[in-house]
Amino acid sequence: MSRRIGVLMGGFSAEREVSLRSGRAVCEALKSKGYGVVPIDVDRNVAHQMRASGIDLAFIALHGPFGEDGTVQGLLEILGIPYTGSGVLPSALAMDKIATKKLFAFDGLPTPAFREIDAHNPEEAAGALAELGLPLVVKAPTQGSSIGVYIVDRDDDFRARVAEAAAFGPRVLVERFLAGPELTAAVLGNRDPVVLPLIEIVSATGRYDYESKYTPGLSDHIIPPRLSPDVQETVKSLALRAYRTLGCRGFARIDFIVSDGRPFILEVNTIPGLTDVSLFPDAARAAGLEFPDLIEKLVQLAEEE
């Protein structure tokens, strides 16, 4: 009898539609490999849904809050259901960009200079602007898919962008803007993780935002990146260090900016997109791992002790 796998998707976050696309793709891949598949659109009754379905394992295809942030992982721990991807603490840390950057700074991992501010404190906002200078990146720290992320070039726009980011919560991340090629490193594994082929991201709009990420034709994934072998090796080394610093399992995608030849870590995605235009499946394909094989590999990693 095949294993019954519940694919958790949808949920409550601003990334619901992307999650549904990832979840549907995962369902089809698992079916092609002969698994019993139970699609579960996550709502407030998700614990009951999972108990009633009799699943043996949960494949988490949720993105953003209430899915990628350790909350569902904690529920699955309580229910005793194995699941794909990282555990409670790594998920929570990676979802909070401020916590991630503080941990990276402590461990000596390069990340753009930043300040954490209370959006309701004008003095903190003014201090961040004065210290970091323009241009800046203003981010809602617990969102994904570039939701709540704004590049600020003018003083006059700064407070408005902080207010927009604060719609997701009062803590706001203000980060020095660095220009240069954007790269992503897909990491796969548990105890001995490996970095899949790196990808350079080029957006047709000039910004790799939500629209560019999920609209076919608006971004190019260049494999291998147009950077020196030395820089690429440095990115791979930093990606593994970041993965281990956070304690990730299964898979994650680490995003970088390369400024003046130096790589800087931007963020870590513990449940990267698994849609037809997503980066992680492209990196796996470049390594000779087709999508159904990648999904089965993630199931196998979830079952490891």
Secondary structure, DSSP 8 states (H G I E B T S, - for coil): ---EEEEEEE-SSTTHHHHHHHHHHHHHHHHHTT-EEEEEEE-TTHHHHHHHHT-SEEEE---STTTSSSHHHHHHHHHT--BSS--HHHHHHHH-HHHHHHHHHHTT-----EEEEETT-HHHHHHHHHHH-SSEEEE-TT--TTTTEEEE-SHHHHHHHHHHHGGG-SEEEEEE---S-EEEEEEE-SSS-EE---EEEEETTSS--HHHHHSTTSEEEESS-SS-HHHHHHHHHHHHHHHHHHT--SEEEEEEEEETTEEEEEEEESS---STT-HHHHHHHHTT--HHHHHHHHHHHHH--
